[in-house]
Amino acid sequence: MNGNTPYAGQPGDVPAGRRTDEDIPELTPTQRRTLRAGLTTVAARTREFLPDEYVVGGQVTTGVDGPRATVAVQPPVGSAVTAGLAPDFEASEPIGIEERDELARDLAARAALQVKQAMTDDVTPVGG
């Protein structure tokens, strides 16, 4: 049954459950730099929406399906918020301009929500 799937491996060549190296796309150095530049832009735009207490970062990894870009925000309290992207290298930009802006706004909003959910009603508001 497993022999029917592309992930079953080829006898004597690829272990079952693994993909061949030819199946996983490799990034060229130029593509990796372009992808990192896009991530840097998303991280910078996300920081613009948030106070300094939030930590924002990004990284490029190679997963089972090929290259992935991940941006993460760690709020001062609450859980970290992440967004993973599968870049499109067929397009002129692996992460589109509109997608960068939308992603930055979404990450900032979700990180702010994490803080709100982590706070309890026992906290006395400052000012007022």
N, C-alpha and C positions, 0 to 999 in steps of 0.2 A: 504494500500500500504506500509506503513512504517513497518508493522509487518513482512515483508519479509526480512528485512535487519538485520544483526547482531548488528547494533547500535541502533535499535528501542527500546530496553529495553524489559524487561519482565513485564507483567502487575502485579502490586502490589509488585514488587521486585526491579527493576532497572528503574529509570526515562528514558523516551525516550531521545535518543541522547547520552546516557552514556553507557559505557561498564561495564561489571561485573569485579570485582577485579580479578577473576580467568583468565580473558582474557588478563590482563596486566602483563607481566613478572616482577618479583621482583628481585633486585640484592642482592646477598649475600654480607656480609661485605668483603669477599675476592675478589669477582668480582668487587665491587666498588673500592677497593684499587688498583687492577690491572688496571682498567679503568683510574683512576686518575693518576697512574704512566705513562700510555701511553700518556695522555693529557699533563702531565708535560714534557715529552720528546718532544712532538710536539711543545709546547710553547718554550722550550729551544732552539730547533733547528731553530725555526722561528726567535728568537731573534738574533741568530748567523748571520743571513742574513741581519739584519736591524740595523740602528743606534739606539742609546739609546733613541732618542725622541719618538720612537714608543712604545706603551704600548701593551703587549701581555698577554692574560689570557685564562683560560679554566674553564669549569664547567661541572658537571654531573647532568642531570635532568631526571625526569620521565615524559614522555609525553603520549599522547593518545596511541601511538604504543609501549610504553615501554621505556626502558632507552635510553637516547640520550647523546652524548658527543659533546660539542661545544667548539671550539677554536675561539677567536676573536683577531683582531689587530686593534688598534686605531692609525692611523697615526697622525702626528703633525697637518696636515690640511687635509680636505677631510672627507669622510664618513668612518665609521668603516667597516671592512671586517670580515665576519664570515664563518665558515665551520662547518656543523653539521654532525655527524656520528652516524649511528646505529651500535653499536658494535656487533660482531659475537662471542658469548660465546661458540659456538660449536668448534671453532678453538682454537689452543693452545694460541694465543694472541688475545684479543678482537679487537685491532688495530694493524694490521700487521706492521713489520719493514719497508717494502717497502712503505706501505701506509703512515706511519709517515713521512718519508723523502719527499715523493711526496707532501703531505699535507703542510709541512713546507715551501717547495719551492714555492708552489702555493700561499699560504697566503702571503708570503713576496713579491712576484711579484705583486699580486693584491693590496697590501697596498702601494707599491711604485708607482703603476699606479694611485692610488687615489690621491697621492700627486701631481704627474705630471699633472693630469687633473684639480686639484684645483688651480694650479698655472696659472697665466696669462702671456701673452707676455710682460706685462708692467714691469715685474721684471727684474732688471739688474743682469746678471750673475756675480758671485763673482769669481775673478781671471781671468786669461785669457790673 
